[in-house]
Amino acid sequence: MRLMLKSLAVLLFSAFVMSSCSKDTDPADVDVFAGTFKGSIGYRDADRTVAANGNVFVTKVGSRYDFRFSEGIPDLTGVQFEKKDANTMTSIGSDGTGLITITKDRLVIGFARNGRNWSADCTR
């Protein structure tokens, strides 16, 4: 009887674990795009120009993304994205010009807003 109860408990636990793992989870829903990317970064405005190897920390805030740069580069915040496929998102919206492409492994930025320009070519 004890062996049967243990077997039943293991079976129920296994069913619970398997049902909680979804294979249909959208990568954008679990924020695979968020995190730290390292590589070549840059910034230019009327007062200064920065070109360096550094980091970009990507966070998702609601439906928008923020990019926090190292090397004293101002943050790029509130960028909206459109999902291109399961692993790629591209910037959209009229708050700036240029392109930001982000995948789970790579971040490429060429973006201008209000006379300020950000660039990055980074990987994880």
GROMACS elastic network, one bead per residue, 0.5 to 0.9 nm:
[ bonds ]
;  ai    aj funct       b0    kb
    1     4     6  0.51227   500
    1     5     6  0.63776   500
    1     6     6  0.87797   500
    2     5     6  0.51616   500
    2     6     6  0.62742   500
    2     7     6  0.86007   500
    3     6     6  0.51535   500
    3     7     6  0.61123   500
    3     8     6  0.85653   500
    4     7     6  0.50667   500
    4     8     6  0.60960   500
    4     9     6  0.85946   500
    5     8     6  0.50299   500
    5     9     6  0.61083   500
    5    10     6  0.86068   500
    6     9     6  0.50747   500
    6    10     6  0.61784   500
    6    11     6  0.85471   500
    7    10     6  0.51647   500
    7    11     6  0.61189   500
    7    12     6  0.86502   500
    8    11     6  0.50306   500
    8    12     6  0.61392   500
    8    13     6  0.85301   500
    9    12     6  0.51863   500
    9    13     6  0.60700   500
    9    14     6  0.85022   500
   10    13     6  0.51164   500
   10    14     6  0.60504   500
   10    15     6  0.85875   500
   11    14     6  0.51244   500
   11    15     6  0.62064   500
   11    16     6  0.86570   500
   12    15     6  0.50795   500
   12    16     6  0.61868   500
   12    17     6  0.86975   500
   13    16     6  0.50656   500
   13    17     6  0.62398   500
   13    18     6  0.86379   500
   14    17     6  0.51541   500
   14    18     6  0.61163   500
   14    19     6  0.85450   500
   15    18     6  0.51824   500
   15    19     6  0.60648   500
   15    20     6  0.86213   500
   16    19     6  0.52785   500
   16    20     6  0.62889   500
   16    21     6  0.89947   500
   17    20     6  0.53308   500
   17    21     6  0.67204   500
   18    21     6  0.54886   500
   18    22     6  0.81578   500
   19    22     6  0.70438   500
   21    25     6  0.88118   500
   22    25     6  0.58298   500
   23    26     6  0.87506   500
   25    28     6  0.86104   500
   25    29     6  0.71796   500
   25    30     6  0.76899   500
   26    29     6  0.53072   500
   26    30     6  0.69462   500
   26    86     6  0.69931   500
   27    30     6  0.53578   500
   27    31     6  0.64024   500
   27    32     6  0.57743   500
   27    33     6  0.80289   500
   27    86     6  0.64567   500
   27    87     6  0.68062   500
   27   104     6  0.87081   500
   28    31     6  0.51290   500
   28    32     6  0.62560   500
   28    33     6  0.69335   500
   28    83     6  0.80675   500
   28    86     6  0.76010   500
   28    87     6  0.77900   500
   28    88     6  0.88006   500
   28    89     6  0.85254   500
   29    32     6  0.79756   500
   30    33     6  0.84517   500
   30    34     6  0.89895   500
   31    34     6  0.53339   500
   31    35     6  0.84845   500
   31    59     6  0.83869   500
   31    60     6  0.73032   500
   32    35     6  0.76671   500
   32    87     6  0.84591   500
   32   103     6  0.81309   500
   32   104     6  0.56853   500
   33    58     6  0.73302   500
   33    59     6  0.81277   500
   33    60     6  0.84045   500
   33    87     6  0.84114   500
   33    88     6  0.84959   500
   33    89     6  0.84228   500
   33   102     6  0.66441   500
   33   103     6  0.61424   500
   33   104     6  0.52196   500
   33   105     6  0.81576   500
   33   106     6  0.89433   500
   33   107     6  0.89192   500
   34    57     6  0.74687   500
   34    59     6  0.50671   500
   34    60     6  0.65444   500
   34    65     6  0.85003   500
   34   104     6  0.82217   500
   35    56     6  0.82222   500
   35    57     6  0.55871   500
   35    58     6  0.51601   500
   35    59     6  0.67000   500
   35   124     6  0.82296   500
   36    55     6  0.65583   500
   36    56     6  0.56993   500
   36    58     6  0.62444   500
   36   123     6  0.85211   500
   36   124     6  0.65353   500
   37    54     6  0.85137   500
   37    55     6  0.56149   500
   37    56     6  0.52282   500
   37    57     6  0.63719   500
   37    58     6  0.78114   500
   37   105     6  0.82030   500
   37   106     6  0.73054   500
   37   107     6  0.69070   500
   37   121     6  0.88715   500
   37   122     6  0.54475   500
   37   123     6  0.51291   500
   38    41     6  0.84505   500
   38    53     6  0.74647   500
   38    54     6  0.57639   500
   38    56     6  0.64446   500
   38    57     6  0.87928   500
   38   107     6  0.88889   500
   38   120     6  0.89893   500
   38   121     6  0.81645   500
   38   123     6  0.54919   500
   38   124     6  0.60536   500
   39    52     6  0.83140   500
   39    53     6  0.52792   500
   39    54     6  0.56411   500
   39    55     6  0.64629   500
   39    56     6  0.83833   500
   39   120     6  0.72253   500
   39   121     6  0.59267   500
   39   123     6  0.63835   500
   39   124     6  0.86299   500
   40    51     6  0.74448   500
   40    52     6  0.58920   500
   40    54     6  0.62854   500
   40    55     6  0.81407   500
   40   119     6  0.81057   500
   40   120     6  0.55508   500
   40   121     6  0.52941   500
   40   122     6  0.61017   500
   41    50     6  0.80300   500
   41    51     6  0.59822   500
   41    52     6  0.55860   500
   41    53     6  0.58889   500
   41    54     6  0.61335   500
   41    55     6  0.74373   500
   41    56     6  0.79583   500
   41    69     6  0.79641   500
   41    70     6  0.85670   500
   41    71     6  0.87819   500
   41    73     6  0.88646   500
   41   109     6  0.86510   500
   41   118     6  0.77256   500
   41   119     6  0.55787   500
   41   121     6  0.65219   500
   41   122     6  0.76484   500
   42    49     6  0.75563   500
   42    50     6  0.52601   500
   42    52     6  0.63392   500
   42    53     6  0.84667   500
   42    73     6  0.76668   500
   42   117     6  0.80692   500
   42   118     6  0.57488   500
   42   120     6  0.61822   500
   43    48     6  0.79793   500
   43    49     6  0.57103   500
   43    50     6  0.50563   500
   43    51     6  0.66565   500
   43    73     6  0.63755   500
   43    74     6  0.81449   500
   43   116     6  0.73899   500
   43   117     6  0.54787   500
   43   119     6  0.62442   500
   43   120     6  0.88699   500
   44    47     6  0.78154   500
   44    48     6  0.58537   500
   44    50     6  0.63768   500
   44    51     6  0.86865   500
   44    73     6  0.89958   500
   44   115     6  0.84841   500
   44   116     6  0.58680   500
   44   117     6  0.50985   500
   44   118     6  0.67286   500
   44   119     6  0.88557   500
   45    48     6  0.56439   500
   45    49     6  0.65982   500
   45   115     6  0.61291   500
   45   117     6  0.64049   500
   46    49     6  0.83272   500
   46   115     6  0.74273   500
   46   116     6  0.77005   500
   50    71     6  0.80062   500
   50    72     6  0.85689   500
   50    73     6  0.73900   500
   51    71     6  0.88904   500
   51   119     6  0.88827   500
   52    71     6  0.74303   500
   53    70     6  0.89629   500
   53    71     6  0.84318   500
   54    69     6  0.75658   500
   54    70     6  0.57682   500
   54    71     6  0.65912   500
   54   122     6  0.87458   500
   55    68     6  0.81662   500
   55    69     6  0.58813   500
   55    70     6  0.53498   500
   55    71     6  0.81202   500
   55   122     6  0.78828   500
   56    67     6  0.61700   500
   56    68     6  0.54597   500
   56    70     6  0.64631   500
   56   107     6  0.87145   500
   56   120     6  0.81717   500
   56   122     6  0.79352   500
   57    66     6  0.80959   500
   57    67     6  0.57284   500
   57    68     6  0.50040   500
   57    69     6  0.64451   500
   57    70     6  0.83424   500
   58    65     6  0.68847   500
   58    66     6  0.57848   500
   58    68     6  0.64775   500
   58    69     6  0.88942   500
   59    64     6  0.85986   500
   59    65     6  0.56605   500
   59    66     6  0.52982   500
   59    67     6  0.66926   500
   59    68     6  0.82347   500
   60    63     6  0.69315   500
   60    64     6  0.58617   500
   60    66     6  0.63368   500
   61    64     6  0.52997   500
   61    65     6  0.57965   500
   61    66     6  0.72021   500
   61    78     6  0.79443   500
   62    65     6  0.79224   500
   63    78     6  0.87085   500
   63    79     6  0.86951   500
   63    80     6  0.67440   500
   63    81     6  0.79310   500
   64    77     6  0.79983   500
   64    78     6  0.51846   500
   64    79     6  0.52582   500
   64    81     6  0.70221   500
   65    76     6  0.86717   500
   65    77     6  0.64395   500
   65    78     6  0.55392   500
   65    79     6  0.51719   500
   65    80     6  0.64716   500
   65    81     6  0.77860   500
   66    75     6  0.73101   500
   66    76     6  0.58866   500
   66    78     6  0.56978   500
   66    79     6  0.65657   500
   67    75     6  0.57243   500
   67    76     6  0.50327   500
   67    77     6  0.59952   500
   67    78     6  0.86771   500
   67    79     6  0.86314   500
   68    73     6  0.80342   500
   68    74     6  0.73208   500
   68    76     6  0.65558   500
   68    77     6  0.79937   500
   69    72     6  0.70649   500
   69    73     6  0.54890   500
   69    74     6  0.66647   500
   69    75     6  0.59406   500
   69    76     6  0.80929   500
   70    73     6  0.60822   500
   70    74     6  0.85157   500
   70    75     6  0.89730   500
   71    74     6  0.89899   500
   72    75     6  0.89519   500
   73   118     6  0.85126   500
   74   118     6  0.88810   500
   76    79     6  0.76187   500
   76   118     6  0.78898   500
   78    95     6  0.88804   500
   79    91     6  0.67026   500
   79    92     6  0.75693   500
   79    93     6  0.77131   500
   79    95     6  0.79080   500
   79    96     6  0.87217   500
   79   100     6  0.89978   500
   80    90     6  0.84411   500
   80    91     6  0.57095   500
   80    92     6  0.55744   500
   80    93     6  0.62839   500
   81    89     6  0.59946   500
   81    90     6  0.53159   500
   81    92     6  0.52677   500
   81    93     6  0.79030   500
   81   100     6  0.85996   500
   81   101     6  0.88959   500
   82    88     6  0.87348   500
   82    89     6  0.55275   500
   82    90     6  0.53635   500
   82    91     6  0.61673   500
   82    92     6  0.62767   500
   83    86     6  0.74210   500
   83    87     6  0.81732   500
   83    88     6  0.62040   500
   83    90     6  0.64776   500
   83    91     6  0.88453   500
   84    87     6  0.77150   500
   84    88     6  0.54384   500
   84    89     6  0.53944   500
   84    90     6  0.67438   500
   85    88     6  0.53601   500
   85    89     6  0.72451   500
   86    89     6  0.84623   500
   87   102     6  0.83379   500
   87   103     6  0.54729   500
   87   104     6  0.62365   500
   88   101     6  0.70860   500
   88   102     6  0.58293   500
   88   104     6  0.73998   500
   89   100     6  0.82332   500
   89   101     6  0.58847   500
   89   102     6  0.54478   500
   89   103     6  0.65453   500
   90    99     6  0.70370   500
   90   100     6  0.57270   500
   90   102     6  0.65853   500
   91    98     6  0.83780   500
   91    99     6  0.59702   500
   91   100     6  0.52262   500
   91   101     6  0.66491   500
   91   102     6  0.86702   500
   92    95     6  0.86004   500
   92    96     6  0.87804   500
   92    97     6  0.89647   500
   92    99     6  0.80902   500
   92   100     6  0.86762   500
   93    96     6  0.72521   500
   93    97     6  0.85625   500
   94    97     6  0.71834   500
   95   113     6  0.68431   500
   95   114     6  0.88003   500
   96   111     6  0.68641   500
   96   112     6  0.55858   500
   96   114     6  0.75267   500
   97   110     6  0.84817   500
   97   111     6  0.57556   500
   97   112     6  0.52757   500
   97   113     6  0.65679   500
   98   109     6  0.80164   500
   98   110     6  0.54915   500
   98   112     6  0.61519   500
   98   113     6  0.88755   500
   99   108     6  0.79731   500
   99   109     6  0.61096   500
   99   110     6  0.53567   500
   99   111     6  0.56460   500
   99   112     6  0.88214   500
  100   107     6  0.74240   500
  100   108     6  0.56917   500
  100   110     6  0.62081   500
  100   111     6  0.67642   500
  100   119     6  0.89408   500
  100   120     6  0.89855   500
  101   106     6  0.80231   500
  101   107     6  0.59283   500
  101   108     6  0.52641   500
  101   109     6  0.65708   500
  101   110     6  0.89846   500
  102   105     6  0.78309   500
  102   106     6  0.58693   500
  102   108     6  0.64391   500
  102   109     6  0.84457   500
  103   106     6  0.51829   500
  103   107     6  0.64327   500
  103   108     6  0.90000   500
  104   107     6  0.83097   500
  104   123     6  0.88956   500
  104   124     6  0.81144   500
  105   122     6  0.85829   500
  105   123     6  0.56244   500
  105   124     6  0.54852   500
  106   121     6  0.76319   500
  106   122     6  0.57808   500
  106   124     6  0.65099   500
  107   120     6  0.69981   500
  107   121     6  0.59738   500
  107   122     6  0.51597   500
  107   123     6  0.62031   500
  107   124     6  0.84766   500
  108   119     6  0.73784   500
  108   120     6  0.53340   500
  108   122     6  0.64602   500
  108   123     6  0.87773   500
  109   118     6  0.67356   500
  109   121     6  0.66164   500
  109   122     6  0.88336   500
  110   117     6  0.74400   500
  110   118     6  0.59995   500
  110   120     6  0.68986   500
  110   121     6  0.89685   500
  111   116     6  0.83783   500
  111   117     6  0.57354   500
  111   118     6  0.53507   500
  111   119     6  0.65217   500
  112   115     6  0.66438   500
  112   116     6  0.55193   500
  112   118     6  0.63639   500
  112   119     6  0.88799   500
  113   116     6  0.53397   500
  113   117     6  0.65735   500
  113   118     6  0.86552   500
  114   117     6  0.84494   500
